Amino acid sequence: MTESFKKLIESLEALPSIGKKTARRIVFYLLKKRELAEKIANGIKEVMEKVRFCSVCGGITEEDPCKICRDEKREKKICVVEDPMDIPVIEQTGVYHGYYHVLGGVISPVDGIGPEDLRIDELMERLEGMEEVIIATNPTAEGEATAIYLTHRLKEKGIKVTRIARGLPPGSSIDLADSITLSRALEGRKEL
Amino acid sequence: MTESFKKLIESLEALPSIGKKTARRIVFYLLKKRELAEKIANGIKEVMEKVRFCSVCGGITEEDPCKICRDEKREKKICVVEDPMDIPVIEQTGVYHGYYHVLGGVISPVDGIGPEDLRIDELMERLEGMEEVIIATNPTAEGEATAIYLTHRLKEKGIKVTRIARGLPPGSSIDLADSITLSRALEGRKEL
């Protein structure tokens, strides 16, 4: 095995969800698909050169501030998400027309992540002129804890705070739902 | 989501065992670990420039023929493997001191791979002066079928042909072994 080959396998192993076997398989695959290899190497360089985190919302962008933050026609709402990748997913729904704010994670004492490690102060500075903050952290234990913490901090500022609904995912069935999901669905029931 | 970002995710998805979610996670990870990103991009370019398949054995190398093929002190044996990656694994054992020959796969009618798609003619041309051919294809249905085919072809040339032993992996236990493994272990028994 050559030196450059070994080094590349080691670098790939440092990526999330890539083990030694997958790294090896990838490098062999690339040796056979040289065009793809070229594409990936250039693609990584291009993304590293061009893509930045937006200094306002924390989303990913090629221009700072990003297109969404620059759009003055958006509704005066901020949707708070954990991860930059959550933004395109929510945009795709077409039902939300406000701004975003990326926390960059959730409060997780086990992992040593406290509120000071998240982009919460940056959020507080964006509230002026806003009508509502929608907390769209994930429906996990940490996501819920972070939502509760944010609610306290935001209500002190007198802004309307909402949380995305948790309940049964459309298309699922009650007999297969776990009890936490079902409890949330019951708690979140609406009058018809 | 930016254009360069999307393009990179698509390229990564073309790799084996990388799905859309993993591709996204990798690109985000790289945005945070720019040094690693640089290393991988340069690593891919370096491997593509330097690493070639050896024209003799089919293994990977930076010089052609490879170090092993150039080594005249090796025992006059050829170990036949499916994949270039099998070579370093066998070398590591330290018990084999001969040459290698990579088939580049196995006979698999289901996948439309016949003997003519493998490096078998190249093997036939390397037999002169050799004492033994060790067939080290994987102990799978296709690997065994390929071994049988190769044995026929090689015996016609009057060369000694052996197959690596299949049996219980050291450290395993009989009560947990499947019956194919156990049958092989019984068939391959040796007098003590």
Interface residues (C-beta under 8 A of the other chain):
Chain A: M1 T2 E3 S4 F5 K7 L8 S11 L12 A14 L15 P16 S17 I18 T22 R24 R25 I26 V27 F28 Y29 L30 L31 K33 R34 L36 A37 E38 K39 I40 A41 N42 G43 I44 K45 E46 V47 M48 K50 V51 F53 I60 T61 E62 D83 P84 M85 I87 P88
Chain B: M1 T2 E3 S4 F5 K7 L8 S11 L12 A14 L15 P16 S17 I18 T22 R24 R25 I26 V27 F28 Y29 L30 L31 K33 R34 L36 A37 E38 K39 I40 A41 N42 G43 I44 K45 E46 V47 M48 K50 V51 F53 I60 T61 E62 D83 P84 M85 I87 P88
